[in-house]
């Protein structure tokens, strides 16, 4: 599939340097991106489940985020469904960016992986 037909979905916030880096990577390669600003709109639970299936809840949960500390979740031990519900309400607890290209997923910026997607 030519890169011009590819569309990448990026979940993150404009404040996140990593999210901006991912957006810039695809923009420089003229790949269409659909940006979901988590500061304005949470990711759907179905979307989050895709990432959890691949990376596990700990793989997408940002335990180092300020929001995590603000909510007092440092010692929280919840099951996957409870975390998904919390993440749907509190998207700033997610590692950023979450990147999806068709069925391929990535947490964070992995330019090597992104280039494989475009090859």
N, C-alpha and C positions, 0 to 999 in steps of 0.2 A: 504494500500500500504506500503510495507516495506520501511524503511528509505533509504535503499541502492538504491531503484528505484526512489527516490525523487530527483528532481533537483531544486535548488533555484537560482534565478537570483538576483544579488546584484548590484545596481547602486551606485557608490560613487567614492571617490578618495583615493589613498594610503595614502595621508597626513591626512585623516580624522580618528581620533581615534575611532569614533563610527562605521565607515565602517570596520576598522580592527577588532573591537570587534565582529561584525556580522559575518565576514569571519571566525574568530577563533571559534565562537560558532558552526557553521556548520562543520568546519573542524574537530573539536574534536569529533563530532558525525558521522564522515565519510559520510557526506551528500555532494553529488556533488554540486558544486556551479559554476555558470557562472558569472564571475565578469566583469562588464562593467565599465572601468575606465573613469569617466566623464572628467578627465583632457585630455584624448586622443580622446574620442569619445562621442558625445552627445547621449542622449537617443532619440529614435524615437518619433515623436509627438503622434503616436498611443499608444505607451507605456505610455507616460506621461498622455494621456487622461484617461487611466484606473485608474491611481492614483487620477486624478482630479475628476473623477466620484465618487470615494469613499470618498476622503478627502477634496475636494474643492481646488481651486487654492491656497488659503491661507494656506492650510494644507501641501502643498509641497514646498511653496516658503520660502526661508530663508532670511527674511528681516534683520536679524542681521549679515549676511555674509559681509565680507570685500568687496567682489565683488559688492554686492548690493549698498554699499556706494560709491565705486569707480565709478560706472555707474550713480550715481546721481538719483537713483530710489526711494529714501526715500518718496517722495511725489507723486509718480506715481500712478494714478488711471486708470488702463486699464481694458478692458473686458477680459474674459477668453481666447478667441481666440488670442488676442494680447499677453497675458502673455505666452500662449503656444508657440507662435512663438519666443518670447524673450528667453524662457527657452530652446528651441531647439538650439538656437544660443549661449546661455550663460548657460551651464549646471551647472556652479559653483554657480548659484543662487538657486539651489535646496537644500532642506534639505537632509542630508545624514545620513545613506544610505536609499535608496528606495529598499525594498525587496519584491520579488514576488515568490510565490510558487504556481504553477498552477493558480487558480483564486483568491488565497488569497494574500492580500497585506498588507504591513506595512511600515510606515515611521518612521525611527529611529530604535533603538534596543529595542525589547520587548521580552526578553528571555522566559517569561511565554507564550506568544503567539507562539513563535517559537516552544516550547516544545509541545504545543497543535497540531501544524502542523505535528509534527513528531510522535505523539501518534497514 
